[in-house]
Every structure is written in C-alpha cells, then in structure tokens.
Amino acid sequence: MKACIPTSGKGGLEDLVGEHFGKVPTYTIVDLETGEVKVIKNTSVHMGGRLYPPEIMAKEGVEILLCSGVGRRALSMFREFNIDVYLGAKGTVREAIEMFKQGKLKKADLSDGCSEHNC
C-alpha cells in the first residue's frame, strides 16, 4: 500500500509533515509493505502546474494520504480517485506512518474538510 505524506522540505522519512497540503514543496510517498521511499516535487496547480494534488497522487499509485488537514474540495477529489485520507498526522514522516499503523489517525469524510486555506 502506498501512502503519501505532504512534506515541508526536501522530503523523506525524517522531513516534517507539511501543514498546508496543497502548497508544500514536496510529497513523500512510502510503500508501507516494501519500505520504498519516493519524493516528488509539488508540481500542482498551486505551484504553477496543471494537475491538482489528488490527480498527481493517483498517477503515482497512492492509496492513502496522511496529513494534518485538508480542504473539502481536495477531500472530494481524493474520494473520486479512491484515495483514503487520514487526518491528524504530525511530526516527521516516519512518526506519521507510525501513528497510522497504530490507528491514531482519523479517517476523513467530507465533513472533516477545513473550509479555510490554512490547513
């Protein structure tokens, strides 16, 4: 299962979970079965690109997103691409993955999307 975590710097297991999902510089994708780590730059429309983050994640084969928060529109788009979103991730990517494995993150539904652009 591939998990995506928005990262605040250059990405990787020791980078911090980014606070603003759409405007982070990188996304760290971790295969939870093999441990393979891939870092991709945020080339979404928020950064001058053509695709929205959920579209990018779908092309990468991501199945779950671990983040601190995300907007309603993004949640709806992730749902369209069959990508489950889990909220409450914090700390490093490694810590966020551990939180997910321990069941400490909340699986999001559309009512959990923040209405402001500060998450």
C-alpha positions, 0 to 999 in steps of 0.5 A: 500500500502506498501512502503519501505524506505532504512534506515541508522540505526536501522530503523523506522519512525524517522531513516534517509533515507539511501543514498546508497540503496543497502548497508544500514543496514536496510529497513523500510517498512510502510503500508501507509493505516494501519500505520504498521511499519516493519524493516528488516535487509539488508540481500542482496547480498551486505551484504553477502546474496543471494537475491538482494534488489528488490527480498527481497522487493517483498517477503515482499509485497512492492509496492513502494520504496522511496529513494534518488537514485538508480542504473539502474540495481536495477531500472530494477529489481524493474520494473520486480517485479512491484515495483514503485520507487520514487526518491528524498526522504530525511530526516527521514522516516516519512518526506519521506512518507510525501513528497510522499503523497504530490507528491514531489517525482519523479517517476523513469524510467530507465533513472533516474538510477545513473550509479555510486555506490554512490547513 
